[in-house]
């Protein structure tokens, strides 16, 4: 089993888990004639029932997990996002929220603590992992017990006609992507084979749809990608956005994630792509290591998501600008400058807004149907023109 240089050692139980994942990947590769698209490998590594990273019951989030999201960094994040959600709910006339991929439930608990006192809210969590749903319930019960009665879990999107807010925080970057490479002869697709007991990289000529997609990208960004350029493209992500959009009758889809507009994502200097893995707070780019034990992500093409959804683009900006627009700094109002509470609060604000932290790398996209009024989170710098 390959653990990769600089990565922490794993125990016997974890090694056995990786071997079971390898058995699954080997079977898929054999069924695929010797190779499977990377998207299929990523889907299995992350979401295979009982074995995939997000379905196996690992403690993935927080200090004892593999990475930290904004809600774990500071409760100010969810408290501020709740202001935008609350405004959107008032504009739809319904108190319905669906959070997709709620992680350990930290954001849900913090959001509920803000939203429930303002009036009844029906909060639903779309979660496919029973172990993760149980952890979310524990988190909400511990930190917002009065709101637990307002929460329901679901394993599929609602029927068309939904009114309210759909929230996806750091969800899209973990949806499967295809990986392509520009070659002297055209475009190749990165695939996964299996050799010497391990998944391995291989390549195949790109199918027509992928070659056409890469050509379309190059035409749109008005330059040719250099030979050897590697990146990702996410048709499954576009399908995800379209599926949600077709269910919204009146409401807001709020997507918060790492990513770029298309012209910036496919910049010539970003020639190695954005594929990243996280294991015990170590970030690396070996997606074939520690199969089933580590997170695998790739940055979001926000231009593609906005187009695929077909909704109104109500706003696009950085996480920093969004939180400030929602009144993040108001939370420090009234505190004595220099006091311990003030110092702690400002430190937390910096962690979720500074460019060197998450403030610029994470973007926020607001897609709406039936909402004409401007949204507070985009009252500052609105970057829709970059899409």
N, C-alpha and C positions, 0 to 999 in steps of 0.2 A: 504494500500500500504506500502510495506517495503522499507525504505530508508537506513537501515543499520546503525550501531553505528558509530558515528564520521563523517557521511556524511552530507553535507549541506542540509538544508530544501529546498523543492521544492514548486513552486507556484501552484495555482489552475489549470492553463492551462497545466502545466507539469503533474500534477496528472491525469487530464483527458486523456492526451496522454497515460500514463501508463495503464490506465483502458482500452483504446481501444486496446493496445497491448495485454493486458490480455485476452480480448475477442477473439483476433486472436489465441493466444496460447491455450486457452481453447478449441476452435473449432478444432484445430489441434490435441490436446491430445485426444479428444473424437473420432475423425476420426481414430486415431491410436490405438484405443482399450484401452485407459487409460494411455498411455505413448508414448513419442516420443524420438528418440535418441537426445543426447545433440547437435549433429551437426545440426539437424533440428531447434532446439530452437535457437542456435547461429545465424544460417542463417536468421531466421525470425527477431530476435531482432536487427540485424544489417542492413539487406537489404530488409525487406518487403516493397513493394511500398508504399510511402507516410508516413509510420509509423516507419520503421527500422531506427536505429540511423544514418546511412549514407544516408538515403533517405528522411529524414523528414525536411531537411533544417536547422538543428541546426548549431550554430557556434561551430564547434568541435575543431578547431585548434587554437593555439596561446594563448596569455595571457587571453583573454576573453572566451576561450573555455575550453576543458577538459584536454588537454595535449599539449605538444610542441614537434615538430619534429626538426631535425637538421636544415632545411632551415629557420625555425623561430628563432632558436637560433643564427644563424649567416649567412649572405650572403656569407661568405667565403666557406661554404660547397658546395653550388651549383656552385660557381665560380670554385672550384677545381674539382668537378665531371665533369664539362664541359670540362676540359682538357682531361679526359679519353674518354668522348663521342666524342669529336672532333677528337682524334686520331683514334678511331674505325671507324668513318665515313670516314676518309681518306683512311682507309684500305679496306672498302667495296666499295668505289667509288661512294657512294650515300649519299645524305644529308637528310636522312629520320630518324626522331626520333619519337617514340611512348612512351609517359609517361602514365603508368597505375595508376589510382588513384592519381590524382594530388593534392588532398586536397584543400586548399584554393587558389592554383595557385602560391604560393610564389616561389617554386623551379622552376616552368616553367618560370616565369618572370625573375628570376635571370639567369637561363640557357640561355634563349633567348638573354639577354643582352650581354652574352659572345659569343654565337655562331653566331648570325646574322652578326655582323661586320666582322667575319672571312669568310663570304661567305654565299650564300643563303642556308637556311635550311627549310625543311618542318617539322613542329612540330605538331604532332597530340596527342590529349589527349583522352584517353579512359575513359569515365565517364558516369555512369548510372543515376546519380541524376541530374535533370534539375536545381534544386536550386544550387547545388554545381558547375555545369558548368557555371552558371551565375556569381557566386562569383569568379570563376577562371578568367573569362573574365574581370571582374572589376579589379582584381588584376593586370593582365597583362596590361590592358589599363592604369592603374595608374602608373606602375613602368617600363614598357617597351612598351610604345605606338607605337613606330616605328616598333615593331616586331609583333603586333597583326595580321597583314595581313598574316603572316607566319603560323598562328595557325588554326587548324581545330579540331572540336570535333567529336568523333565517339562513337557509343554505342555497337560495337562488334569488335572483332579482325579482322585484315585484311585477305584477301585470301592468300593462300600459294604463296610463291614467294617473300616475303618481304626481302628487303635488307636495312640494317641500324642498328639502336640501339633501343632496347626495354628496358625501364628503369622502375623499380619497387622499389620505396623507401618506406619502412614501409607499405607494402601492404599485403604481405603473412601472416604476424602474425595476421591479422584480417580476414583471410579466415577460414571457419568453420573447427572444429576438432571433432573427437570422443574422449570421455573420458573413460578410462578403469581403472579397479582396479584388482590387483592380490589378489585372495582369496585362502583359504585352499583347495577349491574344483576346482580351475582353474582360469578363468578370467570372470569378470562381466563387463557389459557395463553400464555406468552411463546414466540414462535417465531423462526426465523431465515429471512430472505428474502435476496435478492441484488439489489443495485442499484449502478449506476455502477462495476462491477468489484469490489465489496466485499460481504461479508456485512453484513446490516443487521437490526435488530430489527423485529419486527412482532408482532401478537397475534391470537389467534383465540379464540372462545368455548371455554371449557374443556370437554373431553369429559366425559360423565357420571361416569366413574370418578374423574377428577381433582376435579370439583366435589364429589362424595361424600366423597373423601378429605379435602378442606379442611374440609368441614362436620363430619366426624368429629373432626378436630383441634380445631375450635372448641368442640365439645361436651365433649371431654375436658379441655381447659384451662379451660373454664367462663368464657370471655369471647369476644366477637366481635372479630375482627381488623378494624382500621379500614380505611376506603376508602383505596386507594393503597398498602396493605401488600403488599410483595413478598417472597417467600421461595422455598424449594426443597423438593421432596419426592422421595424416591429409591426408586421401586419396584424398579429394577435392583439396588439395594443389598440390599433385602430378599430378592430372589430369590437373590442371591449367598450370603447367610447361610444361607438354607434349603437351598441346594444342597450347601454344605459340611456342614451339620448332618446331612443324610440319609446321609452317607458315614461318619460317626463312630459306631463301635460302642461304643467306650470311650475317652474322652480329653478333651482340653481344646482349645477354640478361644479364643485370646487375641487380642483386638482392641485395638490401641493407636492412638489417632487424635485429631485435633481434633474437638470436638463437645460436645453437651449432651444431657441428658434432654429429652424432648419439651416439657414445660412451660417450660423455659428457652430452648430453641431458638426457640419461637414466642412469645416474650415480645412484648407490644405495642411496646416500645421498639426492638426489632430489626426495624424496618419496611423495611429495604433488603435483607434477606437476608444470606447469608454467602458469596456467590460471590466468589472471590478468584483472582487470577492472579499468577504469579511469573516474572520474566524478569531474569536476571543480578542477582539479589538485590534487585530492585525489586518491591514488591508493589502491585498496582493492581486495579481491578475491571472493566476493559474486556475481556470474554471474546472479543470478536470481532476484536480486534487480534492481529497476529502469529500467525495461525492455523498451527498445527503447530510453532511455535517456542517457545511458552510453556506452562507448567503451568496447569491450570484445576482449582480445587478448590471444594468447598462442605462446610460442617461436617456432621458425622454426627448423625443422630437415633438416639441409642443405645437409646431406648425401642423404636423400630421394629425395630432390628437384633435386640434380645433377643427380641422377640415372634415375629419371622419365623423365627428359628432353631428355636424350640421346644425348646431345651435347658434344662438347669437353670442358673439365673443364680447362679454361685458367688461372684461379687464384682463390684463396680463402684466405682471410686474415681479420684482424680486420679493423674497420673503421679508426682507428688511423693510422695504417700502410698504408692503401690505400690512405688516404688523403696526407700523407707525401710523398708517392711515386709519387703522381700526382703533387707535387711541392707546397704544402700548405705554407711552410715556405718562398717560394720565394715571396709571397705576402707582407711579412714584409721587404723585402730587400729595402734598400735605406732610410728607416725611421730612424730618430735620436733616439737611445736608450734613454728611459726616457721621451720622448716627450709624450704629451697626446694622440696623434694618435697612437704611438707605444704601449702604455699601453693598450689602448682600443682594438687594434688589437690582441695583445698577449692574452688578457683576453678571447676574442672570440675564439681564436685558442684552448685555454685550454678547453673550454666548449665542444668542439666537438672531442677532442682527448684524454683527460685524462681518465684513467681507472675508476675513481670515477664518471665520467660523462657518456659519450656515447662511448668513444674511444675503449673500450674492449668489452662491452656488445653487440654492433652492429657489425655484420660481413658483408663482401662483397663477393659475389660469381659472377664470370664472366664465362658465358657459351657461346661458340662461334661455328659457323659453317663457314668454308671457310676462316678463319683467322689463319694464321700460326705464324705471328709475335708476340713476347711477348708484353704484355700490361704494360704501365708505372705504373699503380696503384699497380702492384704486383712485382715491381722491388726491393722491400725491402724484408720483411719476407713473404714468400708464404707458406701457411699452407695447401696446397692440400693433403699432406700426412695424415692429421688428418681426412679427409673425409673417 
